[in-house]
Amino acid sequence: MGTKEIVHFTKLFRGMIKNATGNKAVVSEEMATGHTLGDQTDRAMDEREQALGLKLKGRERFYLKKVVDALERIQEGVFGTCQECEKEIELGRLYARPTATLCITCKENAEKVEAQILYHKKSHTHGQTFAQVDIISLPNQRSLDPRELKRNIYHLPLLEENKLA
């Protein structure tokens, strides 16, 4: 990668950091003054907007860390080098995604591996089982007619507190 491209990316990253630090005060001020004294719907909307603002702020911090890391790679002289195969990352990829740390081939391979992660690693409930006391036995029915089940659900015996322990 030539000096011209290095200068371009250095200016780009410094500009991103400057814009982000300038926007912090504006975002914080908007979030602080966003509360209204309206009805329940207005307060719910304010809370939703505040949650969205915090989420966006978190994403911005995450991206800024990538930008700072990219500036450090420029200073170390390894910007534009794939961290996996150590080949040069194509300039087109860097223009499209300036914080890229992997060449397109290595990134595609990484995404294939990520796609093959088993469901149980993605699942929030994997490995959790129901305790025996949590299982409710429905009366034997010849059919699973929802109307019949709904009528019978009210006739189920209640579990005693001592059985739950």
VMD Tcl script that draws the C-alpha trace (Angstrom):
set ca {
  {0.00 0.00 0.00}
  {1.33 3.38 -0.96}
  {1.90 6.49 1.09}
  {-1.05 8.20 -0.60}
  {-3.47 5.53 0.65}
  {-1.95 5.54 4.15}
  {-2.42 9.32 4.37}
  {-6.00 8.94 3.08}
  {-6.93 6.35 5.71}
  {-5.17 8.25 8.51}
  {-7.19 11.38 7.68}
  {-10.36 9.31 7.38}
  {-9.89 7.67 10.80}
  {-8.94 10.91 12.53}
  {-12.01 12.58 11.01}
  {-14.21 9.75 12.29}
  {-12.82 10.14 15.79}
  {-13.24 13.94 15.68}
  {-16.86 13.64 14.50}
  {-17.67 11.03 17.12}
  {-16.25 13.07 19.99}
  {-18.14 16.14 18.75}
  {-21.38 14.18 18.63}
  {-21.04 12.86 22.20}
  {-22.08 16.16 23.76}
  {-25.07 16.50 21.43}
  {-26.27 12.94 22.06}
  {-25.84 13.25 25.83}
  {-27.75 16.54 25.86}
  {-30.59 15.07 23.78}
  {-30.85 12.05 26.04}
  {-30.88 14.20 29.18}
  {-33.61 16.56 27.92}
  {-35.72 13.89 26.23}
  {-38.08 13.32 29.17}
  {-41.61 14.62 28.92}
  {-44.36 14.82 31.46}
  {-46.94 13.34 29.11}
  {-49.08 10.30 29.55}
  {-47.96 6.70 29.75}
  {-47.54 6.42 25.98}
  {-45.30 9.48 25.86}
  {-43.13 8.12 28.66}
  {-42.92 4.73 26.94}
  {-41.83 6.41 23.71}
  {-39.21 8.41 25.62}
  {-37.88 5.25 27.23}
  {-37.76 3.52 23.84}
  {-35.90 6.45 22.29}
  {-33.48 6.50 25.21}
  {-32.85 2.74 24.90}
  {-32.28 3.14 21.17}
  {-29.92 6.04 21.82}
  {-27.93 3.96 24.29}
  {-27.78 1.07 21.82}
  {-26.53 3.36 19.06}
  {-24.02 4.92 21.45}
  {-22.71 1.45 22.30}
  {-22.36 0.57 18.62}
  {-20.53 3.82 18.01}
  {-18.11 3.08 20.85}
  {-17.51 -0.39 19.41}
  {-16.82 1.05 15.96}
  {-14.57 3.78 17.40}
  {-12.49 1.10 19.04}
  {-12.04 -0.48 15.60}
  {-11.04 2.92 14.21}
  {-8.48 3.44 16.99}
  {-7.15 -0.08 16.38}
  {-6.82 0.73 12.67}
  {-4.84 3.89 13.49}
  {-2.56 1.81 15.70}
  {-2.05 -0.66 12.83}
  {-1.10 2.28 10.59}
  {1.47 3.43 13.16}
  {2.83 -0.12 13.45}
  {3.05 -0.40 9.67}
  {0.69 -3.38 9.39}
  {-2.47 -1.61 8.22}
  {-3.91 -3.35 5.17}
  {-2.34 -6.70 6.07}
  {-4.64 -9.63 6.77}
  {-4.31 -10.78 10.37}
  {-5.02 -14.36 9.37}
  {-2.94 -15.09 6.25}
  {-0.71 -11.97 6.40}
  {-1.38 -11.16 2.74}
  {-2.28 -7.65 1.66}
  {-5.97 -6.74 1.90}
  {-7.28 -5.49 -1.43}
  {-7.56 -1.72 -1.61}
  {-11.18 -1.92 -2.80}
  {-12.09 -3.84 0.34}
  {-10.39 -1.24 2.53}
  {-12.23 1.58 0.78}
  {-15.51 -0.28 1.34}
  {-14.67 -1.31 4.91}
  {-11.75 0.76 6.21}
  {-11.49 -1.08 9.54}
  {-11.21 -4.52 7.90}
  {-8.59 -6.77 9.47}
  {-9.10 -9.78 7.21}
  {-8.81 -10.18 3.46}
  {-12.01 -11.17 1.67}
  {-11.00 -14.85 1.44}
  {-10.24 -15.16 5.15}
  {-13.40 -13.22 6.07}
  {-15.55 -15.50 3.91}
  {-13.95 -18.55 5.54}
  {-14.58 -17.08 9.00}
  {-18.22 -16.44 8.12}
  {-18.62 -20.02 6.91}
  {-17.28 -21.27 10.23}
  {-19.61 -18.91 12.12}
  {-22.57 -20.18 10.08}
  {-21.72 -23.75 11.08}
  {-21.86 -23.05 14.80}
  {-24.26 -25.54 16.25}
  {-27.67 -24.38 17.29}
  {-27.02 -25.13 20.94}
  {-24.34 -22.45 21.09}
  {-26.79 -19.88 19.75}
  {-29.71 -21.08 21.88}
  {-30.46 -19.32 25.14}
  {-32.26 -22.35 26.55}
  {-30.01 -25.17 25.39}
  {-29.32 -27.65 28.11}
  {-32.05 -26.38 30.38}
  {-34.63 -28.96 31.32}
  {-37.95 -28.73 33.05}
  {-38.06 -29.83 36.64}
  {-40.47 -32.70 37.11}
  {-42.81 -30.48 39.14}
  {-43.05 -28.00 36.27}
  {-44.63 -30.55 33.96}
  {-48.40 -30.56 34.00}
  {-50.13 -33.70 32.82}
  {-53.24 -33.07 30.84}
  {-56.11 -35.50 31.12}
  {-56.00 -38.21 28.49}
  {-57.73 -36.99 25.40}
  {-58.35 -38.94 22.27}
  {-57.95 -35.79 20.22}
  {-56.05 -32.59 20.74}
  {-59.07 -30.43 20.15}
  {-58.09 -26.97 21.52}
  {-61.63 -26.31 22.78}
  {-61.60 -29.53 24.79}
  {-58.15 -28.81 26.20}
  {-59.22 -25.30 27.17}
  {-62.24 -26.68 29.05}
  {-60.13 -29.27 30.87}
  {-57.28 -26.97 31.84}
  {-59.43 -25.42 34.56}
  {-59.97 -28.83 36.14}
  {-56.29 -29.62 36.65}
  {-55.22 -30.19 40.25}
  {-53.21 -27.35 41.76}
  {-49.69 -28.14 42.84}
  {-49.00 -27.83 46.52}
  {-46.23 -25.53 47.68}
  {-44.28 -28.35 49.36}
  {-44.11 -30.35 46.12}
  {-42.31 -27.49 44.38}
  {-39.31 -27.56 46.73}
}
mol new
graphics top color blue
foreach p $ca { graphics top sphere $p radius 0.5 }
foreach p [lrange $ca 0 end-1] q [lrange $ca 1 end] { graphics top cylinder $p $q radius 0.2 }
display resetview
